[in-house]
Amino acid sequence: MRHARDSFVNKKVVITENGQRDCRVVAHRLSGETECDRVKIFHSPLERARLTAEIVREALTSYGKKVVVVSPFGWLSEDTEIKELEDGIHNNLSGLGNEFTLFITHLPQVGKYLGYEQEKWRSIPYCGIYARNFRIT
């Protein structure tokens, strides 16, 4: 997922009202699409990604999901090389059980590595959802 729209207020990064709404819409749709009760959210170290993760966590929790927000990872930064991103994903996902995993990061990485933007998510203007099926061994 791409982070939500942000702006600066008193020199602090905040998620805009539209961005917060987008996060709640994403959470609502994800809650209906995944049968997993447990969700793990990884996010980049940038503040806008952390704030996005917290908003999505709160919303998913309200739909009965057990959500864990994992500490920020440098390999999800906006200037990460694709190989480093791939290694980070594989190293951190091996051994996970039946959990839905959401990465909150930035363009272009999310599109280059995780896949393509889902057509049905295009109605959410900024928080694009990208999907990739891959097996972690």
C-alpha positions as CSV (number, residue, x, y, z in Angstrom):
1,M,0.0,0.0,0.0
2,R,1.2,3.5,-0.7
3,H,1.2,5.8,2.3
4,A,-1.8,8.2,2.8
5,R,-1.8,11.8,1.8
6,D,0.1,14.0,4.2
7,S,0.8,17.6,4.9
8,F,2.8,19.7,7.3
9,V,1.1,21.4,10.3
10,N,3.4,23.4,12.7
11,K,6.4,21.6,11.1
12,K,4.9,18.2,11.8
13,V,3.8,15.6,9.3
14,V,0.1,14.8,9.6
15,I,-2.2,12.7,7.5
16,T,-4.9,14.9,5.8
17,E,-8.6,14.3,6.5
18,N,-8.9,12.8,3.0
19,G,-5.9,10.6,3.7
20,Q,-7.5,9.3,6.9
21,R,-10.7,8.6,5.0
22,D,-8.7,6.7,2.4
23,C,-7.1,4.6,5.1
24,R,-10.4,3.7,6.6
25,V,-11.8,2.7,3.2
26,V,-8.7,0.5,2.6
27,A,-9.2,-1.2,6.0
28,H,-12.9,-1.7,5.4
29,R,-12.2,-3.4,2.0
30,L,-9.3,-5.4,3.3
31,S,-11.4,-6.7,6.2
32,G,-13.9,-8.1,3.8
33,E,-11.4,-9.6,1.4
34,T,-9.1,-11.5,3.8
35,E,-10.2,-14.5,5.8
36,C,-7.2,-14.1,8.1
37,D,-8.0,-12.8,11.5
38,R,-4.4,-11.7,12.1
39,V,-2.8,-8.9,10.1
40,K,0.8,-7.8,10.3
41,I,1.7,-4.3,9.0
42,F,5.3,-3.4,8.0
43,H,6.0,0.2,7.2
44,S,8.9,2.4,6.1
45,P,10.7,4.6,8.7
46,L,9.1,7.8,7.3
47,E,6.6,9.5,9.5
48,R,3.8,9.5,6.9
49,A,4.1,5.7,6.5
50,R,4.1,5.2,10.3
51,L,1.0,7.4,10.7
52,T,-0.7,5.6,7.8
53,A,0.0,2.2,9.5
54,E,-1.5,3.4,12.8
55,I,-4.7,4.6,11.1
56,V,-5.1,1.4,9.2
57,R,-4.4,-0.6,12.4
58,E,-7.1,1.2,14.3
59,A,-9.6,0.7,11.5
60,L,-8.8,-3.0,11.0
61,T,-9.0,-3.6,14.7
62,S,-12.5,-2.1,14.7
63,Y,-13.4,-4.8,12.2
64,G,-12.3,-7.5,14.6
65,K,-8.8,-8.1,13.2
66,K,-5.8,-8.7,15.5
67,V,-3.3,-6.3,14.1
68,V,0.4,-5.9,14.8
69,V,2.4,-3.0,13.5
70,V,6.0,-4.0,13.1
71,S,8.8,-1.6,13.8
72,P,9.8,0.5,10.8
73,F,12.2,-1.1,8.4
74,G,14.8,0.8,6.3
75,W,14.3,-1.6,3.5
76,L,10.9,-0.1,2.9
77,S,12.3,3.5,2.5
78,E,11.6,5.4,-0.7
79,D,15.1,5.1,-2.0
80,T,15.7,1.4,-1.4
81,E,17.0,-0.7,-4.2
82,I,14.7,-3.5,-5.4
83,K,17.1,-6.3,-4.3
84,E,17.3,-4.9,-0.8
85,L,13.5,-4.6,-0.7
86,E,13.2,-8.2,-1.9
87,D,15.6,-9.5,0.7
88,G,13.9,-7.6,3.5
89,I,10.5,-9.1,2.5
90,H,11.8,-12.6,2.3
91,N,13.9,-12.4,5.5
92,N,11.0,-11.0,7.5
93,L,8.2,-13.1,6.2
94,S,9.7,-16.6,6.3
95,G,8.1,-18.6,9.1
96,L,4.9,-16.5,9.3
97,G,1.7,-18.5,9.7
98,N,-1.7,-17.7,8.4
99,E,-1.4,-13.9,8.5
100,F,-2.3,-11.3,6.1
101,T,0.7,-9.0,5.5
102,L,0.5,-5.3,4.5
103,F,3.5,-3.2,3.5
104,I,3.1,0.6,3.7
105,T,5.8,2.2,1.6
106,H,6.3,4.6,-1.3
107,L,6.4,4.7,-5.0
108,P,8.1,3.5,-7.1
109,Q,9.1,0.5,-4.9
110,V,5.7,-0.7,-4.2
111,G,4.8,-0.9,-7.9
112,K,8.2,-2.2,-9.0
113,Y,8.4,-5.1,-6.6
114,L,5.0,-5.9,-5.1
115,G,3.3,-5.8,-8.4
116,Y,0.5,-3.9,-10.0
117,E,-2.2,-1.6,-8.7
118,Q,-5.4,-3.5,-8.3
119,E,-8.1,-2.0,-10.6
120,K,-10.8,-2.2,-7.9
121,W,-8.7,0.0,-5.6
122,R,-8.3,2.9,-8.1
123,S,-11.3,4.6,-6.5
124,I,-9.0,5.4,-3.6
125,P,-7.1,8.2,-5.2
126,Y,-3.8,8.1,-3.2
127,C,-3.5,4.9,-1.1
128,G,-3.0,2.6,-4.0
129,I,-3.1,-1.1,-3.3
130,Y,-0.6,-3.2,-5.1
131,A,-0.6,-7.0,-5.0
132,R,1.8,-9.8,-5.6
133,N,1.4,-13.4,-4.8
134,F,4.6,-15.0,-3.8
135,R,5.7,-17.9,-1.7
136,I,8.1,-17.5,1.1
137,T,10.1,-20.7,1.8
